[in-house]
């Protein structure tokens, strides 16, 4: 295996040249389990941990290694253990607001070529949830592919309605209907996966991400759990993010199901996902139009005449408000953290001066 088989190319090589530890070995992070890492090079995988310098210089968790990162490492114990010294810049990324009340970014994966957004085609189909995933994918400059799983549980007519609903939402990503039970659509998924490219499975628990991975591997390598019959919802089986090399050379990252997918600071990505609404906003009477009550708002006019659905408009406004609110909270917290850091530094300097004058 060559590094290029793991996705390494000239772009990363150029970024490597300017780093402090450029003489160290290059490897890719293939698994993250809390504070434990697994990295892979041309020969093998090794357990790894970051240096204290890397840990303490990180301003937030997104500055720490995540699955898909290229890192500079120093090997020990004949290559069985490694120390992560530096991260290479990320070409693409997938991140969300951390679950719960904490206002912080959480990295999902990096250097992803294609995000495979899986959603059940049955009762759990939700176009608003799909829009949320697409905003996240667009923010990280990742290409999306949509897989409608459990297609065997609905009729051909119902499947056509799902596809029409996706297109009505102005989503032009490739759509693949898949049944993990009958394996209909599996060949179409395989055609998407290319050697040396990195893919990431995204979706709620129970949509069939891990089952699809097992089908692609040809055996039940990873554990799966049946969904609840009463609401077709799944339980978390995948507990960590992990990259697997498929037989055809494609790299596939499986992720835990996401119950929350908060958006933060993704205004431009919302405009990409709602390009029709963004284009309308350029015709609003006022440059600072909030699209909520103003006279001369082109978006409200489009909602009134039916060219933009009320549901799509409400989804757009919800995303915009949510993103701005979390971003403001995040920036305010970072500002306070920096002010506190300056205060601590100032106190340390004063104590140092006092000790010097006392001696």
DOZARO-421610 format. One line per field, with one value per residue (C-alpha): residue number from 1; residue in one letter; y, z, x. Coordinates in Angstrom, 2 decimals, padded with zeros to 5 digits. Example, Ala and Ser with C-alpha at 12.3 -4.5 7.8 and 13.67 -1.06 7.14 Angstrom:
BEGIN
seq	1, 2
type	A, S
py	-004.50, -001.06
pz	007.80, 007.14
px	012.30, 013.67
//
This chain:
BEGIN
seq	1, 2, 3, 4, 5, 6, 7, 8, 9, 10, 11, 12, 13, 14, 15, 16, 17, 18, 19, 20, 21, 22, 23, 24, 25, 26, 27, 28, 29, 30, 31, 32, 33, 34, 35, 36, 37, 38, 39, 40, 41, 42, 43, 44, 45, 46, 47, 48, 49, 50, 51, 52, 53, 54, 55, 56, 57, 58, 59, 60, 61, 62, 63, 64, 65, 66, 67, 68, 69, 70, 71, 72, 73, 74, 75, 76, 77, 78, 79, 80, 81, 82, 83, 84, 85, 86, 87, 88, 89, 90, 91, 92, 93, 94, 95, 96, 97, 98, 99, 100, 101, 102, 103, 104, 105, 106, 107, 108, 109, 110, 111, 112, 113, 114, 115, 116, 117, 118, 119, 120, 121, 122, 123, 124, 125, 126, 127, 128, 129, 130, 131, 132, 133, 134, 135, 136, 137, 138, 139, 140, 141, 142, 143, 144, 145, 146, 147, 148, 149, 150, 151, 152, 153, 154, 155, 156, 157, 158, 159, 160, 161, 162, 163, 164, 165, 166, 167, 168, 169, 170, 171, 172, 173, 174, 175, 176, 177, 178, 179, 180, 181, 182, 183, 184, 185, 186, 187, 188, 189, 190, 191, 192, 193, 194, 195, 196, 197, 198, 199, 200, 201, 202, 203, 204, 205, 206, 207, 208, 209, 210, 211, 212, 213, 214, 215, 216, 217, 218, 219, 220, 221, 222, 223, 224, 225, 226, 227, 228, 229, 230, 231, 232, 233, 234, 235, 236, 237, 238, 239, 240, 241, 242, 243, 244, 245, 246, 247, 248, 249, 250, 251, 252, 253, 254, 255, 256, 257, 258, 259, 260, 261, 262, 263, 264, 265, 266, 267, 268, 269, 270, 271, 272, 273, 274, 275, 276, 277, 278, 279, 280, 281, 282, 283, 284, 285, 286, 287, 288, 289, 290, 291, 292, 293, 294, 295, 296, 297, 298, 299, 300, 301, 302, 303, 304, 305, 306, 307, 308, 309, 310, 311, 312, 313, 314, 315, 316, 317, 318, 319, 320, 321, 322, 323, 324, 325, 326, 327, 328, 329, 330, 331, 332, 333, 334, 335, 336, 337, 338, 339, 340, 341, 342, 343, 344, 345, 346, 347, 348, 349, 350, 351, 352, 353, 354, 355, 356, 357, 358, 359
type	X, X, X, X, X, X, X, X, X, X, X, X, X, X, X, X, X, X, X, X, X, X, X, X, X, X, X, X, X, X, X, X, X, X, X, X, X, X, X, X, X, X, X, X, X, X, X, X, X, X, X, X, X, X, X, X, X, X, X, X, X, X, X, X, X, X, X, X, X, X, X, X, X, X, X, X, X, X, X, X, X, X, X, X, X, X, X, X, X, X, X, X, X, X, X, X, X, X, X, X, X, X, X, X, X, X, X, X, X, X, X, X, X, X, X, X, X, X, X, X, X, X, X, X, X, X, X, X, X, X, X, X, X, X, X, X, X, X, X, X, X, X, X, X, X, X, X, X, X, X, X, X, X, X, X, X, X, X, X, X, X, X, X, X, X, X, X, X, X, X, X, X, X, X, X, X, X, X, X, X, X, X, X, X, X, X, X, X, X, X, X, X, X, X, X, X, X, X, X, X, X, X, X, X, X, X, X, X, X, X, X, X, X, X, X, X, X, X, X, X, X, X, X, X, X, X, X, X, X, X, X, X, X, X, X, X, X, X, X, X, X, X, X, X, X, X, X, X, X, X, X, X, X, X, X, X, X, X, X, X, X, X, X, X, X, X, X, X, X, X, X, X, X, X, X, X, X, X, X, X, X, X, X, X, X, X, X, X, X, X, X, X, X, X, X, X, X, X, X, X, X, X, X, X, X, X, X, X, X, X, X, X, X, X, X, X, X, X, X, X, X, X, X, X, X, X, X, X, X, X, X, X, X, X, X, X, X, X, X, X, X, X, X, X, X, X, X, X, X, X, X, X, X, X, X, X, X, X, X
py	000.00, 003.54, 006.74, 007.73, 004.69, 006.32, 009.62, 011.43, 013.69, 016.77, 019.15, 017.58, 017.30, 021.06, 021.73, 019.38, 021.30, 024.34, 022.44, 022.34, 018.53, 018.04, 015.49, 013.15, 010.25, 010.86, 008.84, 009.09, 008.93, 005.99, 005.77, 008.02, 006.61, 009.45, 010.28, 007.18, 007.20, 004.73, 005.89, 004.13, 004.37, 002.26, -000.74, -000.98, 000.66, 001.81, 003.05, 006.75, 009.65, 013.39, 015.25, 017.43, 020.45, 019.57, 019.04, 022.24, 024.46, 023.38, 026.21, 023.81, 020.18, 020.92, 021.59, 017.98, 015.01, 013.53, 010.62, 011.44, 013.82, 013.54, 013.81, 013.90, 011.16, 009.70, 005.90, 003.80, 000.11, -000.97, 000.94, -000.42, 002.92, 006.50, 010.05, 012.59, 015.79, 017.91, 018.01, 018.87, 021.45, 019.97, 020.21, 019.41, 018.67, 017.64, 019.24, 020.19, 022.03, 019.77, 017.95, 019.44, 022.95, 023.23, 025.79, 024.26, 022.68, 018.91, 017.43, 014.42, 013.68, 015.47, 015.25, 013.62, 013.51, 012.40, 012.38, 009.54, 010.87, 007.92, 008.34, 005.75, 005.84, 004.61, 006.55, 008.13, 010.04, 013.72, 016.31, 018.95, 016.64, 016.01, 019.76, 020.03, 017.40, 019.13, 022.47, 020.74, 019.00, 022.21, 024.05, 021.59, 021.67, 017.98, 016.45, 014.85, 011.61, 010.63, 007.01, 006.21, 003.01, 000.45, 000.90, -002.62, -001.35, 001.09, 000.80, 002.10, 004.92, 005.95, 005.89, 008.16, 010.57, 010.65, 011.45, 014.13, 015.70, 015.85, 017.49, 019.93, 021.04, 022.00, 019.22, 018.09, 015.50, 011.98, 009.75, 005.98, 003.79, 000.93, -002.14, -003.75, -006.74, -007.49, -005.70, -003.79, -000.66, -002.08, -002.13, 001.54, 002.36, 000.39, 002.37, 005.58, 004.28, 004.79, 003.69, 006.25, 008.41, 008.93, 008.60, 009.23, 007.61, 010.10, 009.55, 008.84, 005.62, 002.71, 003.89, 001.06, 002.68, -000.14, -002.80, -001.22, -001.24, -004.95, -005.65, -003.80, -005.80, -009.07, -010.16, -009.01, -007.36, -004.66, -005.10, -003.93, -003.62, -004.04, -000.97, -000.70, -001.92, 000.74, 003.72, 002.24, 004.10, 002.59, 002.49, 003.57, 000.58, 002.36, 004.20, 005.69, 007.06, 004.63, 004.46, 001.14, 000.32, -001.60, -004.34, -001.97, 000.55, 003.08, 004.48, 004.54, 006.25, 004.97, 007.35, 007.02, 008.01, 011.66, 012.56, 016.23, 018.11, 021.67, 024.36, 027.12, 029.82, 028.28, 031.27, 030.80, 027.08, 027.80, 030.08, 027.22, 024.75, 027.25, 028.86, 029.68, 031.64, 033.30, 034.49, 035.95, 037.82, 039.85, 041.43, 042.52, 046.23, 046.68, 045.41, 044.51, 042.72, 040.10, 038.33, 038.29, 041.27, 043.91, 045.49, 044.69, 041.39, 039.22, 036.02, 036.74, 037.64, 034.28, 032.48, 034.34, 033.52, 029.87, 029.78, 028.98, 026.66, 027.81, 024.75, 025.47, 029.14, 028.22, 025.72, 028.40, 030.95, 028.39, 027.44, 031.09, 032.02, 028.90, 029.36, 033.03, 032.43, 029.64, 031.57, 034.66, 032.51, 030.77, 034.04, 035.60, 032.56, 032.61, 036.32, 035.67, 032.78, 035.02, 037.80, 035.28, 033.95, 037.47, 038.10, 034.89, 035.78, 039.28, 037.94, 035.50, 038.31, 040.48, 037.62, 037.01, 040.69, 040.68, 037.60, 039.26, 042.48, 040.59, 038.71
pz	000.00, -000.81, 001.01, -002.12, -001.51, 001.78, 000.08, 000.36, -002.58, -003.63, -001.79, 001.57, 000.64, 000.06, 003.42, 005.13, 003.97, 006.14, 009.38, 012.32, 012.42, 008.64, 009.05, 011.02, 009.43, 007.85, 008.86, 008.77, 011.76, 011.22, 014.60, 017.54, 020.80, 023.37, 023.89, 022.14, 018.49, 015.78, 012.90, 009.64, 007.19, 004.21, 006.35, 009.37, 012.04, 015.39, 018.68, 019.06, 021.47, 020.97, 022.55, 025.58, 023.44, 020.94, 023.70, 025.58, 022.51, 021.26, 021.80, 021.39, 020.61, 016.87, 017.06, 018.12, 015.73, 014.27, 011.92, 008.46, 009.63, 008.25, 011.08, 011.58, 013.98, 015.66, 015.92, 018.84, 019.74, 016.17, 014.79, 017.25, 019.05, 017.81, 019.16, 017.19, 016.92, 014.40, 012.29, 008.62, 007.48, 006.59, 002.99, 003.85, 007.10, 008.72, 012.01, 014.06, 017.23, 020.19, 021.48, 024.48, 025.86, 025.32, 022.60, 020.93, 017.60, 017.42, 014.62, 012.92, 010.25, 007.97, 004.44, 003.23, -000.52, -000.38, 002.44, 002.11, 003.80, 004.72, 005.57, 005.83, 003.04, 005.42, 008.16, 009.43, 006.19, 007.06, 004.43, 007.08, 008.69, 005.28, 004.70, 008.03, 007.00, 003.65, 005.33, 007.41, 004.34, 002.29, 005.10, 004.92, 001.08, 000.84, -002.02, -000.87, -002.04, -000.64, 000.10, 000.83, 002.86, 003.64, 000.16, 000.42, 003.10, 000.77, -002.63, -005.86, -005.84, -002.31, -003.27, -006.24, -003.87, -001.63, -004.57, -005.79, -002.33, -002.33, -005.76, -004.75, -001.93, -004.65, -003.60, -006.70, -005.10, -006.48, -004.92, -004.49, -003.24, -001.16, 000.66, 003.00, 003.17, -000.55, -001.50, -004.25, -004.92, -003.42, -006.79, -007.29, -003.95, -004.93, -008.17, -006.15, -004.06, -005.75, -004.80, -002.76, -002.12, 001.37, 002.16, 005.37, 006.36, 008.01, 009.40, 012.43, 014.43, 012.76, 009.14, 008.26, 008.08, 009.79, 008.01, 004.69, 005.77, 006.60, 003.18, 001.48, 003.51, 002.73, 006.37, 009.71, 010.91, 012.91, 015.39, 014.46, 016.49, 015.30, 015.35, 017.64, 015.94, 017.45, 015.90, 013.61, 015.58, 016.20, 019.17, 019.03, 018.08, 016.53, 019.45, 017.71, 014.36, 012.40, 008.91, 007.03, 003.81, 001.49, -000.87, -003.86, -002.14, -001.11, 002.43, 004.37, 007.73, 009.85, 012.47, 015.46, 014.79, 015.49, 017.49, 017.45, 014.54, 015.74, 013.32, 014.25, 012.09, 008.79, 007.11, 003.76, 003.77, 004.44, 001.40, -000.64, 000.52, 000.02, -003.12, -004.48, -001.35, -001.25, -004.84, -003.96, -001.00, -003.40, -004.72, -001.31, -000.97, 002.04, 002.29, 005.94, 005.35, 008.00, 005.73, 008.56, 008.16, 005.89, 003.01, -000.22, 000.97, -002.13, -000.06, 001.67, -001.70, -003.09, -000.13, -000.68, -004.39, -003.79, -005.59, -002.24, 000.13, 003.65, 005.09, 003.17, 004.20, 007.86, 007.65, 006.17, 008.85, 011.63, 010.38, 010.03, 013.54, 015.11, 013.38, 014.36, 017.96, 018.54, 016.74, 018.92, 022.06, 020.85, 020.03, 023.37, 025.24, 023.26, 024.02, 027.74, 027.57, 025.90, 028.44, 031.28, 029.63, 029.38, 033.02, 034.10, 031.95, 033.45, 037.01, 036.26, 034.85, 037.93, 040.26, 038.24, 038.53, 042.28, 042.73, 040.67, 042.66, 045.97, 045.10
px	000.00, 001.15, 000.18, -001.75, -003.98, -004.92, -005.76, -002.42, -001.61, 000.39, -001.97, -001.12, 002.56, 002.72, 001.06, 003.50, 006.59, 005.90, 005.33, 007.71, 007.86, 008.03, 010.84, 008.56, 006.65, 003.26, 000.19, -003.58, -005.91, -008.26, -009.99, -010.75, -012.09, -012.19, -008.49, -007.14, -006.10, -005.23, -003.04, -002.18, 000.71, 001.77, 002.64, 000.38, -001.77, -000.43, -001.84, -001.06, -001.35, -000.76, 002.14, 001.50, 002.38, -000.34, -002.89, -002.15, -001.85, -005.28, -007.77, -010.71, -011.47, -011.54, -007.78, -007.19, -006.89, -010.06, -010.72, -009.39, -006.67, -003.17, -000.65, 003.09, 004.13, 007.18, 007.13, 008.34, 008.45, 009.22, 006.24, 003.67, 003.25, 003.29, 003.35, 001.30, 003.34, 001.41, -001.74, -001.67, -004.26, -007.65, -008.81, -012.44, -014.24, -017.50, -018.43, -021.47, -022.34, -021.65, -024.71, -026.49, -026.15, -022.40, -021.63, -018.61, -017.70, -017.41, -015.36, -016.90, -014.29, -011.85, -010.49, -013.69, -014.37, -018.01, -020.55, -023.07, -026.19, -028.41, -032.07, -034.82, -037.36, -040.09, -041.92, -038.71, -038.11, -037.66, -036.75, -035.98, -033.41, -031.88, -031.57, -029.75, -027.20, -026.70, -025.95, -023.26, -021.81, -021.74, -019.96, -017.07, -016.89, -017.80, -019.79, -023.08, -024.70, -028.11, -028.98, -032.63, -032.41, -035.13, -036.58, -038.03, -040.45, -042.21, -043.88, -042.37, -044.94, -043.97, -040.31, -041.03, -042.79, -039.72, -037.46, -039.88, -039.93, -036.13, -036.08, -038.83, -036.50, -033.98, -031.59, -029.70, -027.40, -027.31, -029.99, -029.64, -032.50, -031.11, -032.37, -029.87, -032.24, -032.65, -029.40, -031.22, -029.18, -025.98, -024.23, -025.12, -023.50, -020.38, -020.13, -019.84, -016.93, -013.56, -010.05, -008.12, -011.20, -012.62, -016.32, -018.24, -021.54, -023.92, -027.39, -029.52, -029.32, -031.08, -030.90, -028.51, -025.06, -023.18, -025.24, -024.24, -020.60, -020.85, -022.39, -019.56, -017.04, -018.82, -019.19, -020.60, -017.41, -019.20, -022.06, -025.55, -028.78, -032.35, -034.59, -037.63, -040.77, -043.07, -041.30, -038.61, -035.93, -032.53, -030.18, -026.55, -024.40, -021.43, -019.82, -016.80, -015.73, -013.62, -012.17, -012.19, -010.35, -012.69, -011.56, -011.78, -009.48, -012.14, -011.89, -015.16, -015.78, -018.66, -020.04, -022.39, -026.00, -026.70, -029.81, -028.80, -027.30, -026.89, -025.75, -023.32, -021.75, -022.87, -024.54, -022.79, -023.58, -027.25, -027.20, -025.69, -028.31, -031.15, -029.72, -033.19, -034.08, -030.64, -031.07, -034.47, -032.96, -030.81, -034.04, -035.30, -036.04, -033.75, -030.17, -030.67, -033.97, -034.70, -037.24, -039.77, -042.12, -040.58, -042.46, -040.67, -039.20, -038.76, -038.71, -042.02, -043.53, -042.37, -043.96, -047.21, -047.37, -046.45, -043.09, -041.43, -043.27, -044.08, -042.30, -039.09, -039.18, -039.67, -036.80, -034.52, -035.41, -034.95, -031.48, -030.41, -031.57, -030.07, -026.73, -026.45, -027.49, -024.96, -022.22, -022.77, -022.72, -019.54, -017.76, -018.75, -017.42, -014.16, -013.79, -014.20, -011.73, -009.13, -009.68, -009.25, -006.09, -004.63, -005.44, -003.67, -000.65, -000.56, -000.68, 002.15, 004.30, 003.68, 004.60, 007.76, 008.75, 008.14, 010.31, 013.05, 012.99, 012.90, 016.06
//
